[in-house]
């Protein structure tokens, strides 16, 4: 057990963790589309590569070494397939022949004895380098006008990751002539995962992503430097420490971004409710709305539940402000503020909204997290407006 082996193992397992998080995030959106299947194929190949090589290092079994070579040979093919899907056009025939032929060749070369190395590794490196360059050429020379803004953004993010992957790829090929302190391919894969998962955050630009990575990298390097100075590490140990710290930080950021994506997906389901559910019946619409995760447990209050209050005053208050928050009670007249405070306390609510004027109905919600989320506040206003318009239409029909 050497320090280099421990560092390589940690980075590879961190890369596997990042890939697993990204695969889960992609599957939760649209696992059935052709482009998604190509994405998932490439990510699974990378995940298999990370796991098989860790098992090969720690067990020395031939089967895992062969699996590592086969997985590494499939990576260029997966890259070309993904490029075709993203660009919505076929790769040149020469690119297809190189990608498919190389993958088939290394599926055979993987079962040759280790005595063929380092030539097998040299061929693998050249195969990956040439195929990545061809895929990058496809991305650079694409017709941008034939793709949407989102598609161009996805291609740019992946091309940006290739700029990082290619230099770091050299460190994964060990020989008597190239023996760097640590393999950095896993770090490149983690950066790729971060770029891809950030595609779900439309407001994040390329510049924001690159700046964020630079800040994270600088913080990790400073942390590693502090550890190195404190413990008197040599240059090789310092490089390994910096790589491990960077991998851990990237994995944490990827996990955090995946949680943000899941939260955004749950929040967007309120929009789907407004767009797809029934709008011919106020009570039916509100009942379905109550099942939404953001407003789960919402209470429907009619005139019977409000009988202890000044109903005329309550009606006038909500006619002027259909959606009221607990934080707004201080800006109301004293009588209105007292009634609002009583309602909020009785029903343990943070929001009250008018959903029907005839008959008069309110909904009491307890969503403290929404008060700090402008997007969710807007969706709540849309839900209130939709419910009120449905009730007004039903009242006119009656």
N, C-alpha and C positions, 0 to 999 in steps of 0.2 A: 504494500500500500504506500504509494508515493504521493507527495503534495500535488504533483501535476495530475495524477489520476483522480484524486479527490476533487480538484477544481474542475477538470473536464466532466466528471460525473455530475457535479452540481449544475453546471451550465447546461448540459444536455437534458437533465431532468427538468430544469426550469423552462427550457425551450419546449419540452413535451407538455408541461403544465400550461404554458401560454397557448400552444396549439389546441389543447383540449378545451380551454376556455373559448377560444375563437370558433372552434367547430360547434360547440354548444350554442354560441350566439348566432352563428349563421343558420344552423338548423331550426332555431326558433322562429326565424322569419319566413323563409321559403325554401324548404328542403327539396322540393320537387322540380324546380326549374332546371333547364339544361345547364345554365351558367353556374348555378349553385352546386350542381353535381360535379362540375369540373373543379370548382373551388375546393369542395370537400375531398375530391380525389387527391389533389395536390397536397392538401393539409394532412391527410391521412398518411400519404407517402412520407412526408417529413416526420410525422409522429413515429411511424414505424422505424425510420432511420435513427431517430434519437434513442428509442428504446432498445433496438437491436444492437447498436454499438455499445451502449452501456452494459448490456448483458454479455457481449463479446469480451469487453475489457475485464469484467469481473469473473467470468467463468472460463474464458479461453476456449469455449466449445466451437467447433467448426461450423455448426449449423447457424449460430448467431453471426459469425463472421461472414458467411455466405449471404445471410439476410441483409446485412449491412451493405454489401456490395450491390445486391439486387435493388435495394431501396434507393441507394445513391444513383444507380443507373436509371431509375424511373423518374427522378426529380426533373431532369431536363425535358423528358416527354410530357410530364404534367405541366411544366411551364409553357411549353408550346401550345398544348391543348387549352390552357387557360387564356393565353394570348389570343387564340382564335375566337374563343367565346367573348372576351371583352371587346375585341375589335370588330366582331361580327363579320369576319372574312376568313377565308382559308389561308393558311401559311403557304409560302412557296413550296413547290415539290421537293426541292433540295433540302429545305429545312425539315420537312416531314420525314424524308428518308434518313437524314442524320439522326433526328430525335428517336424515331421508331427503331432504326437499325442499331443505334447505340444501346438502347434499352434491352433489345433482344440479345445483343452481343454480351453485355455484362451479366445477363441472366445465366449465360453459359460460363463466362469467365469466372463467375463467383465460386464455382465448384472446383476450380483448379487449385492445386496446393499452393501454400504461401510462398513457395520457392519462386513463383513467377513475379513476385514483387521485387523491386519497386516499380517495374514496368507497367504492371496492371494499374497501379495508382496514378502513374504519369498519364496513361491513356484515359483513365477516368477523369482526371483533372482537365485534360485538353478537351474531352468530350463535353464536360459541363461548361467550360469556358466558351467554347464555340457555340453551343446551343443557347446559352444565356445571351451571348452577343447577338445572335440571329433574332431571338425573341425581342431583345431591346431595340434592334433595328426596325422590327415590325411596329413597335410602339412609337418610335420617334418619327417614322415616315408615314404614320397613319393619316387618313383624311379626317381632320377634326370636325369638319362640318357634317360628316355622316353620323356622328355620335352625339348623344345628349350631353349636357353639362355634367350630370352625375357620372356618366360613363367615362368622359374625359378625365374627370377627377380621380376615378378609380384607377385608370391606366397610369396617370401621373404618379399616384401614390406607390403603385407597384414598381414603376420604373425607378422611382426614388429609392426604394428599398434595394433594388438590384445594384445601384451605385455603391451601397454599403456592403451587400453580400459578396460581390466579386472580390474586393480586396481581402475580406476576412476569410474567403473560401480557401485561400492558400494555407492558412494556419491549420486547417483540418487534415492536411496531407503531411503526415510525419514520415521522415526518412533519415538516413544518415547525414544527408546534406541540409535538410530543413527540419530543425528540432526546436520549435518555439516553445515558450513556457506553458502556453495554454492554447486549446482550440477555441476559436472565437466564432465559429459557424453558428453555435447556439445563440450567441448574442445577436447576430444578424437576423436569425429566425424570430427572436423575440421582438426586434424592431419591426420586422415585417408584420407580425401579429398586431403590434400597436398601430401601425399605419392602417391595416385593414379594418380593425375594429373601430378606428376613428372615422371611417367612412360613414358610419351610422350617425355621426354628429355633424350635420350639414353645416353648422355655423363655424366649424373649425377649419381654417384654411391651411394650405401647405406650409405657409410661413409660421403659423401658430404651432403646427406639429413639429417642424424642424427646430424652432426656438425652444419648445418644451423639451425635446430630446437633448438639445445642447445644455439646457439648465440641469436636467436630470443627470446627464453624463458628467458635467462639471461637479455637481454635488457628490456623485459616486466617487469620482477621482480624488476629490479633496478628502472624503471620508477614508478612502483607501490609503492616501498619503499620510493622514493622521495615524492610522493603524500601523503603517509601515515605520514611521518615525518613532512611535512609541515602543515598538517591538524590535527595532533594528533589523528590518527585513532587507534582503538584498534585492536587486533589480527584478530578477525572475519571480520571486515571491511577491513583490509589489505588484507586478503585472497580473499575477493570478488573483491576488486580493481584489484589485480593481475590477477585474472581469466578473468575479463572483458577486461583488457588491452591486455592480451594474445590472447583472442578470436578475438578482433579487428585486432590485428597484423596478425594473421593467415588468417583471411578473406581477408585482403589486399594482402597478399602474394599469396593466391589462385587466386584471381582476376588477379593479375599481371602475374602469370604463365599461366593462361588461355589465356591472350592476346598474350603471347609469342607463345603459341601453335597455335593460329589462324594465327599469322604472319608466323610461320614456315609452316603451311599448305598452305598459299597463295604462299610462296616461292617455295614449292615443286611442285606447279602446273606448274612451268616453266619446271621442269624435265618431267612431264607428257606430256607437249606440245612437247618436243623434242622426247619423246618415242612414242607418239601415233598419232600426226598430220601428214599431208601429207608431203612427202619428194620427190615427183616427179616433183615439180615445185617450182623454187626459189621464184617467186613473191607470189605464194599462201602460201608458208611457212612463208614468211616475213609478209604477211597481217595477218595471224593468230597469229603470234608472236606479232604484234602491239596491239592485243586485250588483251594481258596478263597484269594483274594489275601492275607488276613491270616495264613494259616498255610501258605502255599506253601512246599514243600520240607520239610515236617514228616517226621520219621523215625519209623517204627514199630519198636519194640524188643521182641523176644521173649526168652524165657529163654535162647536160644542166644547172643544179643548180650550178655546180662547174666551169662554163666557165670563171668566173672572176679571177680565181686563176691560178697558175702555175700547170697545170694538170699533167705534167710529174713529177714534184717534189712531188705532192700529192701522185701520184701512187707509187713512189719510197719509200716515207715515210711509207705508209700503207702496202707496200709489206714487209717491215722490221718489222713493229709493227702493226699487224691487229687491235688491240684494244688500243685506246689511251684515257687517262683521262685528265681532265683539269689540274690536279696537276702535270702532266708529261711535261707540255709545257716548263718549265724552263730548262729541261735537253736536249732539242733539239737544233739543229743549229738555228741561228737567223732567217733565211728565213723560215725554217719549223715551228719554234715557232710562227712567225708572222701569217703565214697562218692558223695554228691550232687555234690560239687565235681569229682570224677573224671568222672562222667557228663556234667556240664555242659561241662567242658573238652574231653572227647573228641569230643562231638557238636556243639560250638560252639552250645550251646543256652542260652536264657534261662528256659525253662519246661519242666517235665516233668510229665506228667499220666497218671494211671492210667485205662486205657480197658477193661481186661478183667482179671478175677481168675482165671478158669479158661477157657483158659490165661492165664497172666500176661503182660500186654502193657502197655508204656508208649509214650507219644508224646513225642518231643523236638522242641521248637519254638524257633526263633530269631526273637523278635519284641520287640526292645528298645523300640519305640514303644508297645507295648501296656502296658508297666509303668507308663506315665504316663497311661493312659486308663482311668478307672474303668469306663466303659460297656463297653469291649472286654474288660476283665478279667471282668466279669460274664458276657458272652457266652461267653467261653472256659470259665468254670465250667459254664455250661449245656451246652456241647458235651461237656465231660468227663462230666457227669452223664448226658446222653443216650446217649453211647457205652457207658458202664458199664451202664446199665439194659438196653440192647439185648443186651449180652453176657450179662447175668444171665438174661434171658428165653430167649435161645438155649440157654444151659446147662441150664435147666430143661426145655426142650422136648426136648433130646437125652437 
